[in-house]
Each structure stands twice: as C-alpha cells, then as structure tokens.
Amino acid sequence: MKVLLTISLFLFAGSCLPPQDGCRPNTTTCMNDRPYVCSGTERWTPVGDTACADVGAVCCMTSDAVHACVPQAACVEE
C-alpha cells in the first residue's frame, strides 16, 4: 500500500516550475529594472538579485547584444 501511495503522489504532484513563457533560450530582456535571460525550459530567469537602479545603473541592451545593468551611456538601441 505504501508503494502505491508513493507512486500516486509522485504522478500527481505536478511541476514546481512556473508556466513556460515561450521565450527563445539564451535571449535576454529587461523587466522591472533587472536583466533576465531565457532558460532552456523557456522561462524568464532574473540575472542577479539586485535592481539596476540599486547599483546606479540602468537595464538596457548593450553593445554585446545582451541586456545588462550598465551606465546609461553604454546602452544601444534594440
């Protein structure tokens, strides 16, 4: 009976991951003044744990073609 209960709990527990965002893996973006990267499971994941403004920077596209916390002068148009 224990084995059956364990298997049932495992099958119906569901995933602890949030729903997929449908982003393209390894792409970046800015949300809420923080850079995010799209994971291999198509979910936006924050980079670091601090908002850009907290370190005197802004979140934007850089010349390296990634979104990051940088001084305003380092931002390029997307």
Secondary structure, DSSP 8 states (H G I E B T S, - for coil): -HHHHHHHHHHHS--SS-------TT-EEEETTEEEEE-TTS-EEESSSS-GGGGT-EEEEBTTSSEEEE-GGGB---
